[in-house]
Amino acid sequence: MWEFVLSAWKAELVNYPILLMQSAALLGVFSLVLMLSKPSGKALHSRAIFYGWTMGLTGFVLIAMAFQLMNLPSKPYIGSDLLFMAGLLGGWRGGAIGWALILGARLLFGGTHQAAAFLLDMSMLVLGGILMHHRLGHKPIASFGWRDIRNAWFVRVLFSVLSSGSIQLLELVPTMINARVFALRILGCALSLVIIGCMLVLLRRDARERESHARALAMSRTNLLTGLPNRRALGEFLDKLLAADSRQHALMTFQVANLKDMVRALGHDWTDHFWGQLSSSLTRGQAGQNLEAFNPRSFQLSDLSLTVVLQGASLEWMEQEQMASRVHSEVVATLRATHIAYMQLQLRIGISNVRMSAQVNVASILRDLSLALHSNEQMVRYFHSSFAEQSDRDEDVRRLLIDWIRTANPPMEYQPKFHLMTRHVCGAEALLRARSMKDQPLPPPYVIEIATRHQLLSQFEWCTLEVVARDIKRCIAAGYPIPLAVNISATTLTLPRFGDRVLAFLDLLSVPPRLLFIEITESGHVPDVETVRTNIVVLQRAGVGLSLDDFGTGYSALTTLATIPFSEVKIDHSMISRIDQPRMREAVSLALESATRYNATLVAEGVETEAQSALLLEMGVLFGQGYLFSRAIPMDALIRMARRKGAFCADGTLKSPMPVRA
């Protein structure tokens, strides 16, 4: 018996290199297919048909090559291993596909000789693979180990023995042929172990690499501190949602309005837990019931904001139902019940439509929503379709600001300041008179807001100061040394050596410092810091006039007036418009008394009627500006006005006022 087996092995050893080449080709093809295929599930059953087609087509090609290209007495090919792997990897579906393809190749290229025997043999091998598949089918591929390889190999050998025994029992082929085939299969068991082991190892490596990539991808879409999906995940979700669902959708974005207070109470890392609590509160209680119909999905837009996508909701409906206000009150109440520090919590909510136009740009929607919330002070705000257009206007203004700073040439006009008794021009205030790219007027407060938001305010104010200094030089050249005032914020005053820089620029232009006035808005609190005090002292000693603008509208008027040596104080037009009221006249008298006590001149802004001018004169206010006298005008027009109504001597001092009939 052993002599027969050894002689069979010796005769077939010449074919072993061919079997090794086929095995290498199979593993190479399998590895390439895994590399090029789409990510699969974690278990074998998730790609049963794919594995069946891979094994079946590979077997079809190998059988064709064995029968058509090899001129050998026997036709070596690894069809048995392919059939077993088709059942093992593909289950009954993949096994059936592999069985049909390999059987078709055997009949097509090898004919029907001994068909019953190889049909039974193929079926038994596929059945063994299917049984092993049911053992491994639901096990994660990434957890396959050497024990699984050993068990699969044992099943492969067992069903090869059962197949040969069944063929012998049914006498489907002569005994000697069946014995020879059985001996060859025993010889091929080592190769079967290599094939099964390598294929399962390739599967495990591919699964682990894909899981690692999936984890990295998930981390890139997740905020690591809160565990919530991040801005990238939100953008991808909205892209898919807009492509698959043509309905309107809404974004509800939360921000903490009093962030500094919360950080002071809970520490800098309190938001790591807060956004998760907020997200959970939106799915529970009354708030959860209100939003449940819209399948809410929470995303962390930034470290300081949370966005909830409400599918199928519209901004108009939510505004009509006051949904945001209800959710706001319910969520805040829920959070305050969880922690005593949340009693001072102030949440800001912004609602916007996702599908604002036919061409939706998700990135711009998220960017614009973030900017709008940062610039908004309301606790609940609905951003309508004009919201996107407003964001475009904001960007246009930002570009204009950058261009003005680069060229040091913002569009400035001057509102003349008059002596109320003589109606002579005795100064002017520089005001921004800009127009948008669509030739619409731009309100100065709006431009200042954009400059502040983009940290361009100090640079913008410096370029306005440059324009004013150059225009003072023009006035001197024309023979009318008109004092001009420029608005400077408290932020700019905190810049180190700002005063020295101003004096150096005036000296460069040969402009006397006494002709420049710097107006500081009283509503913008001037910080009492060393840098500010140094700048003010430098400017004041050089003769630059300091003017306190909008006196009476802030919260520390007398403190500011007492701290800084102002030479001029301006009362706001809101006080002048109501000067006919006794209490407002008392307020103006108090302002005049305060300015006089600190050796400052009082100027009334917003004088629009002769009655207002007469009342101011009667109260002792001698200087004013407003539409009664002139609107803001270009520099050339100001020089012409000074030529007609000038009140200056050759040395630049004011002439003695001569009363004229108003």
Secondary structure, 3 states (H helix, E strand, C coil): CHHHHHHHHHHHHHHHHHHHHHHHHHHHHHHHHHHHCCCCCCCHHHHHHHHHHHHHHHHHHHHHHHHHHCCCCCCCCCHHHHHHHHHHHHHHHHHHHHHHHHHHHHHHHHCCCCHHHHHHHHHHHHHHHHHHHHHHCCCCHHHCCHHHHHHHHHHHHHHHHHHHHHHHHHCCCCHHHHHHHHHHHHHCHHHHHHHHHHHHHHHHHHHHHHHHHHHHHHHHCECCCCCCECHHHHHHHHHHHHHHCCCCCEEEEEEECCHHHHHHHHCCCCHHHHHHHHHHHCCCHHHHHHHHHHCCEEEEEECCEEEEEECCCCHHHHHHCCHHHHHHHHHHHHHHHHCHHHHHCCEEEEEEECCCCCCCCHHHHHHHHHHHHHCCCCCEEEECCHHHHHHHHHHHHHHHHHHHHHHCCCCEEEEEEEECCCCCEEEEEEEECEECCCCCEECHHHHHHHHHHCCCHHHHHHHHHHHHHHHHHHHHHHCCCCCEEEECCHHHHCCCCHHHHHHHHHHHHCCCHHHEEEEEECCCCCCCCHHHHHHHHHHHHHCCEEEEEEECCCCCHHHHHHHCCCCEEEECHHHHCCCCCHHHHHHHHHHHHHHHHCCCEEEEECCCCHHHHHHHHHHCCCEEECCCCCCCECHHHHHHHHHHHECECCCCCECCCCCCCC
